[in-house]
Amino acid sequence: MFLCRERELQFLERRYCKEDTECIVIYGRRRVGKTALINEFVKDKKVIFFPALKANDADNLEALSKSITQYLHPEAVSSPVYRSFDDAFSTITSIVRTDRVIFVIDEFPYLCDADSSIPSRLQHLLDYDWKNSGLFLILCGSSMSFMEKEVLSEKSPLFGRRTAQLKLEPLSFSDSARFHPDLSPEVNALIYGITGGIPHYINKLQVNGSIRDALLENYFNRSAYLFEEPDNLLRQELREPAVYNSIITAIAEGSSRQSEISSKVHLDTASCAKYLKVLSELGIVQKVEPVINQSKKKVIYRITDQFFRFWYRFVPQNMMAITSGKMDLLYRSVVESDLQNYMGQTFEIMCRSWLINHMDSLPFIISDIGEWWGSHSKLKKEVQLDIVAVSPKPHQGGSGKQYLIGSCKYRNEKIGIDELNLIREYASVFTSANDQCFYYIFSKGGFTESLQAAAREGYATLVSLEAMYR
């Protein structure tokens, strides 16, 4: 069953119904569901589907020849191989003279690696042979850096020829829950924290009620697909997977500043910066700085891919137990006991996503949202706020700024009035009497009566985990 991605499907359908020549670029990290989306879109349409190979040009030409033959002669047992890509593309030109056809090149970067002239050839075809033909061309790729630099950028031969682009992101926490509508918000939040909203991983985790059973069978198991996945992805995407593994491990173990990371992995700062940039482009790590009073000195790095973060949090230090098949004996003490702490960062991501998705009901339109940390002169310590959102305009009738200040608590106990007082005090570091602040508190365990009373009087907005899934 195909779930979610309705907006993307509707977009593709609208473009298809126009019957114009299209060149649509679809890209995103591996396993995010690009091919599944395309298959759902083309299932009732005429399509030449060419999955490019990580191989040489001859092998790719043979694969393209088979795809064309399968379209022309679905019952054919064998297919002739075209003499060149130009000959193969000429056949497609002949086809689109009479038929509205979707031509999909999946894993487009593989084809370009095999033959670097492909982008220029497609440019020429789109400018001349395929112009006004009604061809619906889809170029799909998992290498985000390649797609952004070699397909979408101004230096690409295809620049100006694409008619649209879709960057497929992981599913939101609420969309992820659609895979398991009968499970509780808490279990669905954990599934999101483990899989990062990647549909393929949600399916592979196979949760049937018990997170513990699913993890022991499909994650903390040396034969499991998910156990091998991070290592496989690093090897597929990167030339020096061991170095990148060391950097991710350093961040997972608490090194957050570039100087700390480079020291931990024994790299000079310049080299470390290059590796971190690549990991950022892959969406595995993220460079974070405070929303207010941004400074290069305050930049830190975090593992932003939740699937990688979970793996590096729980697998390396328990590798012996996993490989010996004894993880069930340690699960409660090393995993279950730490899940609440692990979910803290995931919950902050969920809360910020919830605010963005509910912007029409917020006190103001958000122009920027993130977290904040800084020095509190009165308290004489570094303080941190989970959420700070900023309005692009001053509040009505005043000259001050508008802020939304948020706290996210993934705890079993109820959150009380002390939390509201605390975030007010922390926000005083960068706010003034002329500013207008709105306070939001998110909680897994609920709220005390005193905090609920303050919310009824308008001092704060309270959002429970259950309410976030409604």
Sequence and secondary structure as in RCSB ss.txt:
>XXXX:A:sequence
MFLCRERELQFLERRYCKEDTECIVIYGRRRVGKTALINEFVKDKKVIFFPALKANDADNLEALSKSITQYLHPE
AVSSPVYRSFDDAFSTITSIVRTDRVIFVIDEFPYLCDADSSIPSRLQHLLDYDWKNSGLFLILCGSSMSFMEKE
VLSEKSPLFGRRTAQLKLEPLSFSDSARFHPDLSPEVNALIYGITGGIPHYINKLQVNGSIRDALLENYFNRSAY
LFEEPDNLLRQELREPAVYNSIITAIAEGSSRQSEISSKVHLDTASCAKYLKVLSELGIVQKVEPVINQSKKKVI
YRITDQFFRFWYRFVPQNMMAITSGKMDLLYRSVVESDLQNYMGQTFEIMCRSWLINHMDSLPFIISDIGEWWGS
HSKLKKEVQLDIVAVSPKPHQGGSGKQYLIGSCKYRNEKIGIDELNLIREYASVFTSANDQCFYYIFSKGGFTES
LQAAAREGYATLVSLEAMYR
>XXXX:A:secstr
   S HHHHHHHHHHHHTT  EEEEEE STTSSHHHHHHHHHTTS EEEEE  SS HHHHHHHHHHHHHHHH TT
 S     SSHHHHHHHHHHHHTTS  EEEEETHHHHHHH TTHHHHHHHHHHTTTTTS  EEEEEES HHHIIII
ISSTTSTTTTT  EEEE     HHHHGGG TTS HHHHHHHHHHHTT HHHHHHH  SS HHHHHHHHTSSTTSH
HHHHHHHHHHHH S HHHHHHHHHHHHTT  SHHHHHHHHT  HHHHHHHHHHHHHTTSEEEE  SSS  GGG E
EEE  HHHHHHHHHSGGGHHHHHTT HHHHHHHHTGGGHHHHHHHHHHHHHHHHHHHTGGGSSS  SEEEEEEEE
ETTTTEEEEEEEEEE SS  TTSSS EEEEEEEE  SS B HHHHHHHHHHHTTT  TT EEEEEEEESS B HH
HHHHHHTTS EEEEHHHHT 
